[in-house]
Amino acid sequence: MKKLLALILTAFLVLGGLVGCSNNEKPADEGGETTPAEETTNAKIGIILVGDENEGYTYAHMEGIKAAAKNLGIKDEDILWKYTVGEDQTCYDAAVDLVENGATLVISNSYGHQSFMQKAAQDFPEVTFVADTGDTAKLSGLSNFKNAFTAVYESRYVSGVVAGLKLQELIDNGALVDANKDENGNIKIGYVGAYPYAEVVSGYTAFYLGIKSVVENVVMYVEYTNSWFDLTAEATVGDDLMSRGCVIVGQHADSTGAPSQLQKNMQDNKYGFTAYSVGYNVSMLDVAPDVALTSASNVWEKFYTYAFTCWQNGSDMVTDWVGGYNEGAVAITDLGKNVAAGTQEAVDKTIAAIKSGELHVFDASTFTVGGVNPTSILGDLDGDFTPEFECLIDGYFHESEFRSAPYFAERIDGITELN
């Protein structure tokens, strides 16, 4: 435990420099571009992706990579791509191939890549490896192994405010039906989750709390697909949640399956009411123009600009990089045509409160566990799925401050996992 505490204290010091490379990074100018110190000659950047442009999460990474490279003057031929790489030995093989082809920085974008990236970091100490969404870099003891993620729970909360305002509009207009309420009169909302990991739990809890900041009497049902990307499974879960009466359906899943299904159900009047969608990664307006409200998203350009600048300058990266609204690293996508009146103003106000520190997403006064407001919530900071370190400090849970990947895994009242 003493060792863990020492590591956590170290994390505070490391994360103090979230948006700057150590040593000789040059600051970004007012336009958001960073001036490279010196071109890295012959070296390459290697990218390992769990999907391709057809999968929203990976597409967002691809767009961020391309934007960062353009801003920094990095040539297309200096970036080596590996698409649709499994969360298995093929990831290690891809990393080795990239190194053998000149990559001195290798970045992967899926949690399941992490152990293979760490092994590659052990085998190639002269190369920097970054596992996005990972959580073991700090404890690995490897100076060339890093983690990075955004504080996407912030944008999930904001997307919940958008959903809550729509829900209030439906209440005011008398548009809810009996199926939309449970036996206690609470309004039902749903969530399509990928896996029961802290990353997903943190996200769906933030979304739920955003809704509850507008409409108090809501309950949420979470159903897992056990896949990050499965168009059919996500559509099936979205339909199942709607069949249970859920009038808002959020998601931490990477396809358009659920929003598309909700749009179809609305057009077919399948259940006698309309359920509205809040997506993830990218806008869902193209596939669900009538029911998509917005999507919580990551602005990956911010991280890749940081990482590529460090690569250009030969600077070491922080062990855990994280960026939220203050760093411009998270956002919600364009609002749909059927959002409630006043939504943009409420969004702007909420974002400003998050940025100023007036609003903390996991404020313990806003939720209960076992019927009471919690005074202690432990976080799992060493990746063993066993929470062990106090993270409820000054009345709120300090998410993504001790490491970049989310570690809020508390199951709060009002949310039911169906599988």
N, C-alpha and C positions, 0 to 999 in steps of 0.2 A: 504494500500500500504506500509506503514511503517513496518507493521508486515511482509509482504512478503519480503521486502528488508532485514530485519533482518534475515529471514530464508535463503535467498540466500547467505548472508555473512557467515552464519553458514555453509552452504553447502560447500563454498570454504575451510573452515577449516577442515570439515569432509572429503572431498574428497582428502585432502592432504595426507591422509594415506590410499590410495586405496587398496594397496596390503598387508597391515599388520593388524592383529588384534590389538586392543588396549590392553594396559596393558602388558600381559605376553606372547604374541605370540613369538615363537622361529622362527628365520629366516630360509628360505629354504637354503639347501646346493646347491653346484654348479650343482648337478645333477637334481635339480628341486624338490627334495623331502623335506618334512618338518618334523622335528623331533618332535613328540608329547611330551607335557610336562608331562602329566599323563593320563593314561587310564580312560575314563569315565566308571564307573562300572554300569551295569544294564540299563543304558540309551540307547535309540535307536534314530536313525535318520529316519524321515518319509519323503517319496517322493510322491508327487502328480503329475501325468503326464496327459496331455490332450490327449495323444495318446499312442502308444506302439512302438515296434521295426519296425513296418511296415510303420511308418510315419517319414520322414526324420528329422524333427525338434526334435521330442522326442527321436529318435534313437541317435542323437548327444548328447543329455542330458544324456541318459543312458550310453553311452560310456564314457562320462566325469566323471560321478558318479563312475563307476566301476574303472576307472583308478586312480581317486583320492583316493578311498578307498584302493585300492591295495598299492599305494605308502605310505599311512599312516598306514597300518596294521589294518584297520578296517575290522572286520569279516563280512561275508555275513549275518549272523543272526542278526547283529546290524543295518541293513538297512531294513526298511519296505516299500514295494512298493504298490502304488495304480495306476493302469493303466486305460487309457481311461476314465478319470474323466471329466464330463461335466462342462461347465462354468455356474454353477447354484448351487442350494442348495446341490447337491450331493458333491460338493467340500467341503463345510462346514462340512457335515456329515463325509466325508473321513478324514478331519483334526481332528475332535473329536475322531474318532475311532483310529487314529494313536496315539493321546495323551493318550487315555485310555489304549493303548498297550505299553506305555512306552516311546514314542517319546518326546524328549526335544528340538529337532530341527525339524521343518517341512518346507519343501520347495516345492513350486508349480512352474510349468514352463510355464503357459499361462496367458496372460493379463486378460482374462475374469475370472480367478480365484481370482483376487485381492480383490474384495469387501468381498468375503467369507473368505479369509485368514485374512483380517483385523478384521472381526467380531470374528473369532476364537482367534485372538491375544487379543482382548478385554476380551474375556471370560476366557482365560488361560494365565494370565500375567506372569506365571513362565516358559512358553515355548517361544522359539524364532521362529517366523514365517517369512519366506522370500517369497515374490512374485516376481519371475523372470519376467522381462520386465515391471513391475509395476511402478507407478508414484505417489503414494499417501503416502508413508511411512513417509516422512519428515513432511508433513502437518497433519498427523494423530495424532501426539502428543504421540504415543505409543512407548516406548523405546524398546519393544520386537517385533516390526514390521519393516521389512527391505525390500528394493528393490535391485535388481541386474540385470545388463545387460552388454553386451559387446559393444564396439565401432565398431559395425559391419559395420557402414557406411564407415569405412576406407577400409575394405576388399571389399566392394561393389565398391568403387572407383577404386581399383586395378583391380577388375574383369572387370570394364569398360575399363580400359587401354588395357586389353587382347582383349576385343571385338573391341575396336577402331583400334588396329593393324590389326586384321583380316579384318575389314572393309576397311582399307587403302590398304591391299593386294588385295581385290576384286576390288577396284577402279583401282589400277595399272594394274591388269590383264584384265580389261575390262569385268569383270564377272557380273556386275550389269545389270539389264534389266529396261525398262521404268517403270514398275510397282513399282520398288524400290525407285522411286523418286516422290516427290510431285510437284505441279504446279510451284513451285519456284526453283526446282532443288535440294531441300534438300533430303538427303537420309533418308529413313524411318526405324526406329527401334521400337520395341515394348516391353511391360513389362506386365507380368501377376501379378496383385496385389491382395492381400487378401482383405483388407479393406482400406478405405481412412483415415487411422489413421496417426498421425505424424511418427510413427515407419516405416510405409510403404513409406510415402512421403519422409522422410529423406533418406531412402535407394534407392528409384528409382532416386532421384535427384543426389545422390552421383554417382550412376552407370552412369547416363547420362553425368555428368561432367567428369567422367573418359574417356568416349568415346570422348567427345568434346576436351579433351586435345590432342587427336591424329587427329581427323577429325572434323573440325569446323562446316561444313554445314550438321547437322543432326537434325531431329525432332523425338520426341518419343511419341507414343500413349500408354496410360495406360488403361487397362481394368480390372475391379475387378470381383472376383468370389464370394465375400462376404462369404468366408470361408477360414480358415487357411489350411485346407486339404480337397480337393475334386478332386480326380483323373480325373473324367469325366469332371467336369467344367473347370479344368485347361487345359485339352487337347482341349476342345472346344474353350477356349479363345486363346490358342496358335495357333490353326488352323485359327481362325478368324483374328488374327493379321497378320499371314502369308498371308491370302487372301487379306489383305489390302496392301501387298507389303513389309512388314517389313522383313528385311534381317538379323537382329539380334533380338533375343527375350530373355530378362532377366526375372527374376521372384522374387517375395517375396510371395511364396506359397510353401507348404511343400511336395508336391508329385512329382513324376516323370512324371506326366501327360503331361505337355507341351513339355519337351525334347523328350519323346517317340513319340509324335505326329509329331514333326518336323522331327525326324528320318524317320518315316513312309512316310511323305510327300516327303522327299528327295528320298526314295527308289521307290516311285510310280511316281516321277516327276509330282506331282499334280499341281504345280503352275509354272513350267518352270524355277525355280531357287531354290537354296538351302538356307535355313535360319538356322543360327547357334544359339546355345543355351548357355546361361550362367545361371546356376542353383543356388540353395541355399541349405545350410546345408551340403549336402553330394555330392560326385562325381556322375555325371550322365553318366559316360562313359559306364557303364554296359548296360544301356538302350538306349543310343544314341551315340555309338562309333564314328560315322562319323561327327556328328554335335555339340556335346558337346565340348565347349572350356575349361571351368572350372566352379567352383561354389564358390561363396562367402560363407564363413563358420565361425562358432564360435568355439573356442577351450574351451569348457565348463569345461574341466579338471582344468583350472586355477581358475575359480570361486569356484568350489566344493572343491578343495584343500584348498583354503582360508577358506571357510565356515566350512569344517570339522575340520580343525586345530583349529579354534576358539571354536568349539564344544568340542574337546578333551581337550583344555586348560581351558575351562570355561571362555573364554574371550568374551567380547562384540564385535559384528560386527559393521562395519560402517553402517550408515543408507542407504547410496547409494553406492554400489560397481560397478565400471566400469573398464574394461580393454580393451586395444586396441593392436596395434602392439608392443608397448613398453613393454607391460606385457605378450606378447605371447598369447593373448586371442582371436585373430582373425587371419584368414588365407584365402588363396584360395586353392582349392583342386588341384590335379595333372592336368597339362595341357593336353588337348586332342591332338591327332595326327595331327589334321589339323589347329593348331594355326599357326600364321604367323611366319616367320623366325625372330629371335631376340626377341621373346616375353619374354623368361625367363630373359634376360638381362634387358629389360625394366621394368619388374615386380620388380626385385631386386632394381633397381635404384629408382623406385617409393616408395617402402616400406622404403628404407633408407631415402628418403626425408621426408616422413611422420614422421618417428621416430625422425629425427633431428629437426623437426619443420620448415624445409624449405618450405614444402608444407602443406597448409591447405585445406582440402577438400572443404569447403564452402567459399573459397576466393571470396569476392564480385566483384572482378575485372574480374572474369571468367564467370559471368552470368548477365543477366538483368531481371528486373521485370517491365513490362510496358514500355519496350524500353530503360530503363536507368539502370545503375549499382546502386543498392540500397545503401543507407547510413544508413538505419535503418531497422532492422528486429526484431520483437518481438517474444519471445518464450512463449509457454504456459507451465508454470512451476507448476501450481496447479491442473492440470488435469481436467479443466472445459471446454476444447476445445476453450478457448478464450485467444489468446496470449496477454500478458500484461507486459513482462519484456524485456528490451533491451538486445539482445544477439549478435548484430553485433558490435564488439569491435576490434579496431586495424585492421580494414579492413576485418575481416572474422567472420563468425558466429561460436560461441563457442558451438558446439554441445556436449552434454553429459558431460559437465563440471559442470553444476549447479545441475544436478541430473543424475542418470544413464540412465533412459529411454530417447529415442530421443524426441526432441521437435521442430525440424525444420519442419515446416508445410507450408512454403511459396511456392506458385505455381509460378515457374519461367518461363520465355519465352522459347518456343521451346518444351514444354511438354503439351500434351492434354489428359485430362481424358475423356474417351469415355462413362462412365456411373457413 
